[in-house]
Amino acid sequence: MDKQDISLYTDLSGAELPDHVTGHHADEPAPVSYSAKTLQHGRHPTNLRRMENPDAHATCVGWCSEVMEIYVRVDGERITEATFWADGCISTTACADMLTTMACGKTPEEAAAIAPETLIAALDGLPHKSHHCAELAVETLRAALAELPRG
């Protein structure tokens, strides 16, 4: 998808919603904007489910109380499946969904090397106040991968 900033105060066609609908007033700070990719992964996640019998699993809590769980299944040297469950905002869900998508097909070492900045770039950006969601997703994936049997 092309990068497209969509505000919480616009509909998907890009039209501004009236103030009486949004509750937004001109003297308030500017609304938060999300890329089309962030909205897609946040609203329609493809990897949102708790995995039964994963090879590894971790749960982490973010600094604004969001909860993220990541589940990983490995076959040989590669991650064949990664799923998540999250209780948080659209950014939390988008970061977990994109990161679990990015991890599939990689070795655990390659997946653990994904940096929060790489995740943010894959989503075509995140509002600055949501960068901690990318950090939480990466932290949770790395914690899950640390649980994999070595051998």
DSSP file with accessible surface (Angstrom, degrees, kcal/mol):
  #  RESIDUE AA STRUCTURE BP1 BP2  ACC     N-H-->O    O-->H-N    N-H-->O    O-->H-N    TCO  KAPPA ALPHA  PHI   PSI    X-CA   Y-CA   Z-CA
    1    1 A M              0   0  130      0, 0.0     2,-0.1     0, 0.0    36,-0.1   0.000 360.0 360.0 360.0 147.0    0.0    0.0    0.0
    2    2 A D        -     0   0  147      1,-0.1    34,-0.3    34,-0.1     2,-0.3  -0.450 360.0 -94.3 -74.8 151.3    1.1    3.5   -0.6
    3    3 A K        +     0   0  119     -2,-0.1     2,-0.4    33,-0.1    -1,-0.1  -0.480  52.6 170.8 -67.2 129.1    1.7    5.7    2.4
    4    4 A Q        -     0   0   92     -2,-0.3     2,-0.5   120,-0.1    32,-0.4  -0.949  27.8-138.9-143.4 116.1   -1.4    7.6    3.1
    5    5 A D        -     0   0  104     -2,-0.4     2,-0.5    30,-0.2    30,-0.2  -0.684  22.7-175.9 -78.4 126.1   -1.9    9.6    6.3
    6    6 A I  E     -A   34   0A  13     28,-2.3    28,-2.1    -2,-0.5     2,-0.1  -0.989  12.3-147.5-124.9 122.7   -5.3    9.2    7.7
    7    7 A S  E >   -A   33   0A  15     -2,-0.5     3,-1.5    26,-0.2    26,-0.2  -0.460  24.8-119.9 -83.8 158.8   -6.3   11.2   10.7
    8    8 A L  T 3  S+     0   0   94     24,-1.3    -1,-0.1     1,-0.3    25,-0.1   0.671 116.9  58.9 -66.7 -13.7   -8.7   10.1   13.4
    9    9 A Y  T 3  S+     0   0   50     23,-0.2     8,-2.8     2,-0.1     2,-0.3   0.148  98.1  68.9-104.5  17.4  -10.7   13.1   12.3
   10   10 A T  B <  S-B   16   0B  20     -3,-1.5     6,-0.2     6,-0.3     2,-0.1  -0.956  77.3-125.1-128.8 152.4  -11.1   12.0    8.7
   11   11 A D    >   -     0   0   62      4,-2.4     3,-2.1    -2,-0.3    -4,-0.2  -0.357  43.6 -91.2 -84.5 175.5  -13.1    9.3    7.2
   12   12 A L  T 3  S+     0   0  112      1,-0.3    -1,-0.1     2,-0.1    -2,-0.0   0.711 126.0  62.2 -66.1 -16.2  -11.5    6.7    4.9
   13   13 A S  T 3  S-     0   0   98      2,-0.1    -1,-0.3     1,-0.0     3,-0.1   0.601 118.9-110.9 -80.8  -9.6  -12.2    8.8    1.8
   14   14 A G  S <  S+     0   0   46     -3,-2.1     2,-0.2     1,-0.3    -2,-0.1   0.374  71.0 141.5  96.7  -3.3  -10.1   11.5    3.3
   15   15 A A        -     0   0   46      1,-0.1    -4,-2.4    -5,-0.1    -1,-0.3  -0.512  57.1-112.4 -75.0 137.8  -12.9   13.9    4.0
   16   16 A E  B     -B   10   0B 134     -6,-0.2    -6,-0.3    -2,-0.2    -1,-0.1  -0.472  27.5-131.1 -67.4 135.4  -12.7   15.9    7.2
   17   17 A L        -     0   0   50     -8,-2.8     5,-0.1    -2,-0.2    -1,-0.1  -0.670  31.5-101.0 -83.7 145.6  -15.3   14.9    9.8
   18   18 A P    >>  -     0   0   63      0, 0.0     4,-1.9     0, 0.0     3,-1.6  -0.278  27.4-114.8 -68.0 153.0  -17.2   17.8   11.3
   19   19 A D  H 3> S+     0   0   79      1,-0.3     4,-3.1     2,-0.2     5,-0.3   0.839 114.7  61.5 -57.0 -34.9  -16.2   18.9   14.8
   20   20 A H  H 34 S+     0   0  163      1,-0.2    -1,-0.3     2,-0.2     5,-0.0   0.780 109.2  43.7 -67.5 -19.6  -19.6   17.9   16.3
   21   21 A V  H <4 S+     0   0   89     -3,-1.6    -2,-0.2     1,-0.1    -1,-0.2   0.882 123.4  33.8 -85.6 -42.7  -18.8   14.3   15.2
   22   22 A T  H  < S-     0   0   34     -4,-1.9    -2,-0.2     2,-0.1    -3,-0.2   0.739  91.9-135.3 -86.6 -25.0  -15.1   14.2   16.4
   23   23 A G     <  +     0   0   42     -4,-3.1     2,-0.3     1,-0.3    -3,-0.1   0.538  59.8 139.6  77.0   4.4  -15.4   16.5   19.4
   24   24 A H        -     0   0   27     -5,-0.3     2,-0.3    -6,-0.2    -1,-0.3  -0.627  35.1-164.0 -84.6 139.2  -12.2   18.1   18.1
   25   25 A H    >   -     0   0   95     -2,-0.3     3,-2.2     4,-0.1     0, 0.0  -0.915  30.8-113.8-124.4 153.2  -11.8   21.8   18.3
   26   26 A A  T 3  S+     0   0   99     -2,-0.3    -1,-0.1     1,-0.3    -2,-0.0   0.762 113.2  58.4 -58.6 -27.4   -9.4   24.2   16.6
   27   27 A D  T 3  S+     0   0  146      2,-0.0    -1,-0.3     3,-0.0     3,-0.1   0.471  90.8  91.5 -86.1   3.2   -7.6   25.1   19.8
   28   28 A E  S <  S-     0   0   78     -3,-2.2    -4,-0.0     1,-0.1     0, 0.0  -0.545  91.6 -84.4 -90.8 160.3   -6.7   21.5   20.6
   29   29 A P        -     0   0  114      0, 0.0    -1,-0.1     0, 0.0    -4,-0.1  -0.198  60.9 -82.3 -57.8 156.7   -3.4   19.8   19.5
   30   30 A A        -     0   0   89      1,-0.1    -4,-0.0    -3,-0.1    -3,-0.0  -0.246  54.1-101.7 -60.6 146.1   -3.4   18.3   16.0
   31   31 A P        -     0   0   41      0, 0.0     2,-0.2     0, 0.0    -1,-0.1  -0.267  38.2 -98.8 -68.0 158.9   -4.9   14.9   15.6
   32   32 A V        -     0   0   32     95,-0.0   -24,-1.3   -25,-0.0     2,-0.4  -0.570  37.0-150.7 -77.0 138.7   -2.8   11.7   15.4
   33   33 A S  E     -A    7   0A  51     -2,-0.2     2,-0.4   -26,-0.2   -26,-0.2  -0.918   8.9-165.4-114.9 141.4   -2.2   10.4   11.9
   34   34 A Y  E     -A    6   0A  15    -28,-2.1   -28,-2.3    -2,-0.4    92,-0.1  -0.941  23.2-115.7-120.9 146.0   -1.7    6.7   11.0
   35   35 A S     >  -     0   0    2     90,-0.5     4,-2.4    -2,-0.4     5,-0.2  -0.325  31.3-110.4 -71.1 161.9   -0.4    5.3    7.7
   36   36 A A  H  > S+     0   0   10    -32,-0.4     4,-2.5   -34,-0.3     5,-0.2   0.884 120.2  53.8 -61.0 -37.0   -2.7    3.1    5.6
   37   37 A K  H  > S+     0   0   58      2,-0.2     4,-2.6     1,-0.2     5,-0.3   0.904 107.5  49.7 -65.0 -42.0   -0.5    0.1    6.5
   38   38 A T  H  > S+     0   0    0     85,-0.6     4,-2.6     1,-0.2     5,-0.2   0.933 112.4  47.6 -62.6 -43.5   -0.8    0.8   10.2
   39   39 A L  H  X S+     0   0    9     -4,-2.4     4,-2.7     2,-0.2     5,-0.4   0.907 111.6  50.7 -63.8 -41.2   -4.6    1.1    9.9
   40   40 A Q  H  X S+     0   0   84     -4,-2.5     4,-2.3     1,-0.2    -2,-0.2   0.953 116.4  39.5 -61.4 -50.8   -4.7   -2.1    7.9
   41   41 A H  H  < S+     0   0   32     -4,-2.6    -1,-0.2     1,-0.2    -2,-0.2   0.835 118.9  48.6 -70.2 -31.1   -2.7   -4.2   10.4
   42   42 A G  H  < S+     0   0   11     -4,-2.6    -2,-0.2    -5,-0.3    -1,-0.2   0.865 121.5  32.2 -76.3 -36.3   -4.4   -2.5   13.4
   43   43 A R  H  < S+     0   0  115     -4,-2.7    -2,-0.2    -5,-0.2    -3,-0.2   0.745 132.5  28.3 -92.0 -27.3   -7.9   -2.9   12.2
   44   44 A H  S  < S-     0   0  113     -4,-2.3    -1,-0.2    -5,-0.4    -2,-0.1  -0.441  76.9-178.4-133.7  60.9   -7.6   -6.2   10.3
   45   45 A P        -     0   0   36      0, 0.0     3,-0.1     0, 0.0    -4,-0.1  -0.333  15.1-162.4 -66.4 141.5   -4.8   -8.2   11.8
   46   46 A T  S    S+     0   0   93      1,-0.1    -5,-0.0    -5,-0.0    52,-0.0   0.633  86.2  46.4 -96.7 -16.4   -4.0  -11.6   10.2
   47   47 A N  S    S+     0   0   22     36,-0.0    37,-2.3    34,-0.0     2,-1.1   0.146  73.7 128.8-113.4  18.8   -2.0  -13.2   13.0
   48   48 A L  B     +c   84   0C  79     35,-0.2     2,-0.3    -3,-0.1    37,-0.2  -0.651  41.7  93.9 -82.1  96.2   -4.3  -12.3   15.9
   49   49 A R  S    S-     0   0  108     35,-2.0     2,-0.5    -2,-1.1    22,-0.2  -0.857  74.9-106.5-173.8 149.3   -4.9  -15.6   17.8
   50   50 A R        -     0   0  130     -2,-0.3     2,-0.3    33,-0.1    34,-0.1  -0.739  40.5-133.2 -82.5 129.8   -3.4  -17.6   20.6
   51   51 A M        -     0   0   16     -2,-0.5     2,-0.4    32,-0.1    21,-0.1  -0.655   9.9-132.9 -87.4 135.1   -1.5  -20.5   19.3
   52   52 A E  S    S+     0   0  158     -2,-0.3    -1,-0.0     1,-0.2    19,-0.0  -0.707  85.0   0.5 -85.1 137.5   -2.0  -24.0   20.8
   53   53 A N  S    S-     0   0  137     -2,-0.4    -1,-0.2     1,-0.1     2,-0.0   0.900  84.7-177.1  53.7  52.8    1.2  -25.9   21.6
   54   54 A P        -     0   0   40      0, 0.0    19,-0.2     0, 0.0     3,-0.1  -0.348  35.0-128.7 -72.1 160.4    3.7  -23.2   20.5
   55   55 A D  S    S+     0   0   75     17,-1.9     2,-0.3     1,-0.3    18,-0.2   0.750  93.3   5.7 -75.7 -25.7    7.4  -23.9   20.6
   56   56 A A  E     +D   72   0C   6     16,-1.6    16,-2.6    92,-0.1     2,-0.3  -0.986  65.7 179.0-156.0 154.4    7.8  -20.7   22.5
   57   57 A H  E     -D   71   0C  69     -2,-0.3     2,-0.3    87,-0.2    14,-0.2  -0.987   1.3-178.3-155.9 144.9    5.6  -18.0   24.0
   58   58 A A  E     -D   70   0C  11     12,-1.8    12,-2.2    -2,-0.3     2,-0.4  -0.993  11.6-155.0-146.6 152.7    6.1  -14.7   26.0
   59   59 A T  E     +D   69   0C  69     -2,-0.3     2,-0.3    10,-0.2    10,-0.2  -0.995  16.4 176.4-126.8 132.7    4.0  -12.1   27.6
   60   60 A C  E     -D   68   0C  17      8,-2.6     8,-2.7    -2,-0.4     2,-0.4  -0.966  19.8-142.6-133.6 153.6    5.1   -8.5   28.2
   61   61 A V  E     -D   67   0C  95     -2,-0.3     6,-0.2     6,-0.2     2,-0.1  -0.962  19.5-138.2-117.2 130.9    3.3   -5.4   29.6
   62   62 A G    >   -     0   0   14      4,-3.0     3,-1.8    -2,-0.4    71,-0.1  -0.291  29.1-100.5 -82.9 172.2    4.0   -2.0   28.2
   63   63 A W  T 3  S+     0   0  193      1,-0.3    -1,-0.1     2,-0.1    -2,-0.0   0.688 123.0  50.8 -72.2 -15.0    4.5    1.2   30.1
   64   64 A C  T 3  S-     0   0   65      2,-0.1    -1,-0.3    68,-0.0    -2,-0.0   0.039 125.7 -99.2-108.2  27.3    0.9    2.4   29.3
   65   65 A S  S <  S+     0   0   97     -3,-1.8     2,-0.2     1,-0.2    -2,-0.1   0.530  72.9 146.8  76.1  10.7   -0.5   -1.0   30.5
   66   66 A E        -     0   0    6     20,-0.0    -4,-3.0    -5,-0.0     2,-0.4  -0.522  37.6-144.1 -73.7 148.4   -1.0   -2.7   27.1
   67   67 A V  E     -DE  61  87C  36     20,-2.1    20,-2.7    -6,-0.2     2,-0.4  -0.949  16.9-174.8-116.9 135.1   -0.4   -6.4   27.2
   68   68 A M  E     -DE  60  86C   0     -8,-2.7    -8,-2.6    -2,-0.4     2,-0.4  -0.997   7.2-173.2-133.0 135.2    1.1   -8.4   24.4
   69   69 A E  E     -DE  59  85C  25     16,-3.0    16,-1.9    -2,-0.4     2,-0.4  -0.983   6.6-166.8-120.8 137.3    1.6  -12.1   24.0
   70   70 A I  E     -DE  58  84C   0    -12,-2.2   -12,-1.8    -2,-0.4     2,-0.4  -0.993   1.0-164.5-127.0 134.8    3.6  -13.6   21.1
   71   71 A Y  E     -DE  57  83C  19     12,-2.8    12,-2.1    -2,-0.4     2,-0.4  -0.939   7.0-167.0-116.9 140.4    3.6  -17.3   20.1
   72   72 A V  E     -DE  56  82C   0    -16,-2.6   -17,-1.9    -2,-0.4   -16,-1.6  -0.985  11.2-167.7-134.1 138.5    6.2  -18.9   17.8
   73   73 A R  E     - E   0  81C  69      8,-2.8     7,-2.2    -2,-0.4     8,-1.6  -0.990  13.4-165.9-122.4 132.9    6.4  -22.2   16.0
   74   74 A V  E     - E   0  79C  32     -2,-0.4     2,-0.5     5,-0.3     5,-0.2  -0.944  11.6-169.9-121.5 140.1    9.7  -23.3   14.5
   75   75 A D  E >   - E   0  78C 121      3,-2.5     3,-1.6    -2,-0.4     2,-0.4  -0.970  69.8 -41.8-127.6 114.1   10.4  -26.1   12.0
   76   76 A G  T 3  S-     0   0   61     -2,-0.5    -2,-0.0     1,-0.2     0, 0.0  -0.533 124.9 -21.1  69.2-122.4   14.1  -26.8   11.6
   77   77 A E  T 3  S+     0   0  138     -2,-0.4     2,-0.3    30,-0.1    -1,-0.2   0.405 122.5  77.1 -99.4   0.4   15.9  -23.5   11.4
   78   78 A R  E <  S- E   0  75C 111     -3,-1.6    -3,-2.5    29,-0.2     2,-0.6  -0.868  78.5-117.7-121.9 148.9   13.0  -21.3   10.5
   79   79 A I  E     + E   0  74C   1     27,-3.0    26,-3.4    24,-0.4    -5,-0.3  -0.696  30.6 179.1 -77.3 119.7   10.0  -19.7   12.1
   80   80 A T  E     +     0   0C  74     -7,-2.2     2,-0.3    -2,-0.6    -6,-0.2   0.677  65.4  15.5 -97.9 -21.2    7.0  -21.2   10.4
   81   81 A E  E     + E   0  73C  51     -8,-1.6    -8,-2.8    22,-0.1     2,-0.4  -0.976  56.2 177.9-154.6 138.2    4.3  -19.5   12.3
   82   82 A A  E     + E   0  72C   1     -2,-0.3     2,-0.3   -10,-0.2   -10,-0.2  -0.984  12.8 168.8-141.0 129.1    4.1  -16.5   14.7
   83   83 A T  E     - E   0  71C   0    -12,-2.1   -12,-2.8    -2,-0.4     2,-0.3  -0.846  10.7-160.7-132.5 171.4    0.9  -15.2   16.2
   84   84 A F  E     -cE  48  70C   0    -37,-2.3   -35,-2.0    -2,-0.3     2,-0.4  -0.968  15.4-153.5-148.7 163.3   -0.1  -12.7   18.9
   85   85 A W  E     - E   0  69C  77    -16,-1.9   -16,-3.0    -2,-0.3     2,-0.4  -0.986  25.6-179.5-133.6 137.0   -2.7  -11.6   21.3
   86   86 A A  E     - E   0  68C  17     -2,-0.4     2,-0.5   -18,-0.2   -18,-0.2  -0.998  27.3-161.8-142.7 144.3   -2.8   -8.0   22.5
   87   87 A D  E     + E   0  67C 100    -20,-2.7   -20,-2.1    -2,-0.4     2,-0.3  -0.935  63.0  76.8-119.8  97.2   -4.8   -5.8   24.7
   88   88 A G  S    S-     0   0   38     -2,-0.5    -2,-0.1   -22,-0.2   -23,-0.0  -0.943  79.2 -45.8-173.7-163.0   -4.0   -2.3   23.6
   89   89 A C     >  -     0   0   59     -2,-0.3     4,-2.1     1,-0.1     5,-0.2  -0.093  62.9 -88.5 -82.4-178.6   -4.5    0.4   21.1
   90   90 A I  H  > S+     0   0   42      1,-0.2     4,-2.7     2,-0.2     5,-0.2   0.861 127.9  54.7 -61.7 -34.5   -4.5    0.3   17.3
   91   91 A S  H  > S+     0   0    0      2,-0.2     4,-2.6     1,-0.2    -1,-0.2   0.898 106.0  51.8 -67.0 -38.5   -0.7    0.9   17.3
   92   92 A T  H  > S+     0   0    0      2,-0.2     4,-2.3    -3,-0.2    -2,-0.2   0.946 113.5  43.6 -61.4 -48.5   -0.1   -2.1   19.6
   93   93 A T  H  X S+     0   0   21     -4,-2.1     4,-2.7     2,-0.2     5,-0.2   0.925 113.9  50.6 -64.2 -44.3   -2.1   -4.4   17.4
   94   94 A A  H  X S+     0   0    0     -4,-2.7     4,-2.7     1,-0.2     5,-0.3   0.923 111.4  48.0 -61.8 -43.6   -0.5   -3.1   14.2
   95   95 A C  H  X S+     0   0    0     -4,-2.6     4,-2.6     1,-0.2     5,-0.2   0.929 113.8  46.2 -64.7 -44.1    3.0   -3.5   15.6
   96   96 A A  H  X S+     0   0    0     -4,-2.3     4,-2.4    -5,-0.2     5,-0.2   0.922 114.7  47.5 -65.3 -41.9    2.3   -7.1   16.8
   97   97 A D  H  X S+     0   0    1     -4,-2.7     4,-1.8    -5,-0.2    -2,-0.2   0.939 115.1  44.3 -66.9 -45.6    0.7   -8.1   13.5
   98   98 A M  H  X S+     0   0   17     -4,-2.7     4,-2.7    -5,-0.2    -2,-0.2   0.928 114.1  50.1 -65.2 -42.8    3.4   -6.6   11.3
   99   99 A L  H  X S+     0   0    1     -4,-2.6     4,-2.1    -5,-0.3    -2,-0.2   0.918 109.9  49.1 -65.4 -41.5    6.2   -8.1   13.5
  100  100 A T  H  X S+     0   0    0     -4,-2.4     4,-1.2    -5,-0.2    -1,-0.2   0.882 112.4  50.1 -66.6 -32.6    4.7  -11.6   13.5
  101  101 A T  H  < S+     0   0   63     -4,-1.8     3,-0.3    -5,-0.2    -2,-0.2   0.931 111.3  48.2 -65.7 -45.1    4.4  -11.3    9.7
  102  102 A M  H  < S+     0   0   38     -4,-2.7    -2,-0.2     1,-0.2    -1,-0.2   0.827 107.6  56.7 -64.8 -32.8    8.0  -10.2    9.4
  103  103 A A  H >< S+     0   0    0     -4,-2.1     3,-2.1    -5,-0.2   -24,-0.4   0.819  82.2  99.9 -72.7 -30.1    9.3  -13.0   11.6
  104  104 A C  T 3< S+     0   0   51     -4,-1.2   -24,-0.2    -3,-0.3     3,-0.1  -0.335  89.5  18.3 -63.6 133.1    7.8  -15.8    9.6
  105  105 A G  T 3  S+     0   0   47    -26,-3.4    -1,-0.3     1,-0.4     2,-0.2   0.237 104.4 107.1  91.7 -12.3   10.4  -17.5    7.3
  106  106 A K  S <  S-     0   0   73     -3,-2.1   -27,-3.0   -27,-0.2    -1,-0.4  -0.559  75.9-108.2 -92.9 161.3   13.3  -16.1    9.3
  107  107 A T     >  -     0   0   18    -29,-0.2     4,-2.7    -2,-0.2     5,-0.2  -0.478  38.1-107.3 -74.2 159.1   15.7  -17.9   11.6
  108  108 A P  H  > S+     0   0   16      0, 0.0     4,-2.6     0, 0.0     5,-0.2   0.896 122.7  52.8 -55.5 -37.2   15.1  -17.0   15.3
  109  109 A E  H  > S+     0   0  118      2,-0.2     4,-1.0     1,-0.2    -3,-0.0   0.905 109.5  47.5 -66.0 -42.0   18.4  -15.1   15.2
  110  110 A E  H  4 S+     0   0   89      2,-0.2     3,-0.3     1,-0.2     4,-0.3   0.913 113.5  48.3 -64.4 -41.7   17.2  -13.0   12.2
  111  111 A A  H >< S+     0   0    1     -4,-2.7     3,-1.5     1,-0.2    -2,-0.2   0.902 108.4  53.6 -66.4 -40.2   13.9  -12.4   13.8
  112  112 A A  H 3< S+     0   0   32     -4,-2.6    -1,-0.2     1,-0.3    -2,-0.2   0.749 101.7  61.8 -66.4 -21.0   15.5  -11.3   17.1
  113  113 A A  T 3< S+     0   0   74     -4,-1.0     2,-0.3    -3,-0.3    -1,-0.3   0.547  73.4 114.9 -83.8  -6.1   17.6   -8.8   15.2
  114  114 A I    <   -     0   0   13     -3,-1.5    -3,-0.0    -4,-0.3   -11,-0.0  -0.506  59.4-147.9 -66.8 124.2   14.5   -6.9   13.9
  115  115 A A    >>  -     0   0   25     -2,-0.3     4,-2.1     1,-0.1     3,-0.5  -0.585  22.0-114.6 -92.6 154.6   14.8   -3.4   15.5
  116  116 A P  H 3> S+     0   0   22      0, 0.0     4,-2.7     0, 0.0     5,-0.2   0.888 118.4  56.2 -54.2 -36.8   11.8   -1.3   16.6
  117  117 A E  H 3> S+     0   0  128      1,-0.2     4,-2.3     2,-0.2     5,-0.1   0.862 105.4  50.8 -65.5 -34.8   12.9    1.3   13.9
  118  118 A T  H <> S+     0   0   74     -3,-0.5     4,-2.1     2,-0.2    -1,-0.2   0.898 110.8  49.0 -67.5 -41.0   12.7   -1.4   11.2
  119  119 A L  H  X S+     0   0    0     -4,-2.1     4,-1.3     2,-0.2    -2,-0.2   0.932 110.6  50.1 -63.7 -45.1    9.2   -2.3   12.4
  120  120 A I  H  <>S+     0   0   23     -4,-2.7     5,-2.8     1,-0.2     3,-0.5   0.925 111.0  49.6 -60.5 -43.2    8.1    1.3   12.4
  121  121 A A  H ><5S+     0   0   66     -4,-2.3     3,-1.9     1,-0.2    -1,-0.2   0.887 105.5  56.9 -63.5 -38.3    9.5    1.7    8.8
  122  122 A A  H 3<5S+     0   0   25     -4,-2.1    -1,-0.2     1,-0.3    -2,-0.2   0.795 106.5  50.4 -63.9 -26.9    7.6   -1.5    7.7
  123  123 A L  T 3<5S-     0   0    0     -4,-1.3   -85,-0.6    -3,-0.5    -1,-0.3   0.327 120.0-112.2 -89.6   7.5    4.4    0.2    8.9
  124  124 A D  T < 5S-     0   0   42     -3,-1.9    -3,-0.2   -87,-0.1    -2,-0.1   0.842  77.3 -45.8  60.3  33.7    5.2    3.3    6.9
  125  125 A G      < -     0   0   23     -5,-2.8   -90,-0.5    -6,-0.2   -87,-0.2  -0.006  55.1-132.2  98.2 158.1    5.7    5.2   10.2
  126  126 A L        -     0   0   19    -92,-0.1   -92,-0.1   -88,-0.0     5,-0.1  -0.976  37.1 -90.6-139.2 151.4    3.9    5.6   13.5
  127  127 A P    >   -     0   0   22      0, 0.0     3,-2.4     0, 0.0     4,-0.3  -0.343  43.4-114.6 -58.1 145.5    3.1    8.7   15.5
  128  128 A H  G >  S+     0   0  159      1,-0.3     3,-1.8     2,-0.2     4,-0.3   0.876 115.9  60.3 -53.3 -39.2    5.9    9.4   17.9
  129  129 A K  G 3  S+     0   0  135      1,-0.3    -1,-0.3     2,-0.1     3,-0.2   0.640 103.9  52.7 -67.1  -9.4    3.7    8.7   20.9
  130  130 A S  G X> S+     0   0    4     -3,-2.4     3,-1.7     1,-0.1     4,-0.8   0.405  75.6  98.6-104.6   1.7    3.2    5.1   19.6
  131  131 A H  H X> S+     0   0   55     -3,-1.8     4,-1.8    -4,-0.3     3,-0.6   0.833  74.5  66.0 -60.4 -29.3    6.9    4.2   19.2
  132  132 A H  H 3> S+     0   0   21     -4,-0.3     4,-2.5     1,-0.2    -1,-0.3   0.792  92.5  62.4 -64.1 -23.3    6.8    2.4   22.5
  133  133 A C  H <> S+     0   0    0     -3,-1.7     4,-2.2     2,-0.2    -1,-0.2   0.896 103.6  47.6 -67.4 -39.0    4.3   -0.1   20.9
  134  134 A A  H <X S+     0   0    0     -4,-0.8     4,-2.4    -3,-0.6     5,-0.2   0.903 111.4  51.0 -66.3 -40.8    7.0   -1.1   18.4
  135  135 A E  H  X S+     0   0  102     -4,-1.8     4,-2.6     1,-0.2    -2,-0.2   0.913 110.4  49.4 -62.6 -41.2    9.5   -1.5   21.3
  136  136 A L  H  X S+     0   0    5     -4,-2.5     4,-2.7     2,-0.2    -2,-0.2   0.918 110.3  50.3 -64.1 -43.2    7.0   -3.6   23.2
  137  137 A A  H  X S+     0   0    0     -4,-2.2     4,-2.6     2,-0.2     5,-0.2   0.945 113.3  45.1 -61.3 -46.6    6.4   -5.9   20.2
  138  138 A V  H  X S+     0   0    4     -4,-2.4     4,-2.7     1,-0.2     5,-0.2   0.927 113.0  50.9 -64.1 -43.7   10.1   -6.4   19.6
  139  139 A E  H  X S+     0   0  108     -4,-2.6     4,-2.2    -5,-0.2    -1,-0.2   0.916 112.0  47.7 -59.7 -42.3   10.7   -7.0   23.3
  140  140 A T  H  X S+     0   0    0     -4,-2.7     4,-2.3     2,-0.2    -2,-0.2   0.917 112.0  48.5 -68.5 -43.2    7.9   -9.6   23.4
  141  141 A L  H  X S+     0   0    3     -4,-2.6     4,-2.8     1,-0.2     5,-0.2   0.939 112.1  49.3 -61.1 -46.8    9.2  -11.4   20.3
  142  142 A R  H  X S+     0   0  106     -4,-2.7     4,-2.0     1,-0.2    -2,-0.2   0.895 109.9  51.5 -61.5 -38.2   12.7  -11.5   21.7
  143  143 A A  H  X S+     0   0   34     -4,-2.2     4,-0.6    -5,-0.2    -1,-0.2   0.909 111.2  47.9 -64.5 -40.5   11.5  -12.9   25.0
  144  144 A A  H >< S+     0   0    0     -4,-2.3     3,-1.4     1,-0.2     4,-0.4   0.941 110.9  50.5 -64.7 -45.5    9.5  -15.6   23.2
  145  145 A L  H >< S+     0   0    8     -4,-2.8     3,-1.4     1,-0.3    -1,-0.2   0.847 102.2  61.4 -64.2 -30.2   12.6  -16.5   21.0
  146  146 A A  H 3< S+     0   0   59     -4,-2.0    -1,-0.3     1,-0.3    -2,-0.2   0.729  98.3  59.6 -67.5 -18.4   14.7  -16.7   24.2
  147  147 A E  T << S+     0   0  130     -3,-1.4    -1,-0.3    -4,-0.6    -2,-0.2   0.546  79.4 111.3 -85.4 -10.7   12.4  -19.5   25.3
  148  148 A L  S <  S-     0   0   15     -3,-1.4   -92,-0.1    -4,-0.4     2,-0.1  -0.425  81.2-103.3 -64.4 140.4   13.2  -21.7   22.3
  149  149 A P        -     0   0  111      0, 0.0     2,-0.4     0, 0.0    -1,-0.1  -0.371  34.7-132.9 -62.2 138.5   15.2  -24.8   23.1
  150  150 A R              0   0  172      1,-0.1    -3,-0.0    -3,-0.1     0, 0.0  -0.743 360.0 360.0 -90.3 139.9   18.8  -24.5   22.1
  151  151 A G              0   0  128     -2,-0.4    -1,-0.1     0, 0.0     0, 0.0   0.246 360.0 360.0 166.8 360.0   20.3  -27.3   20.3
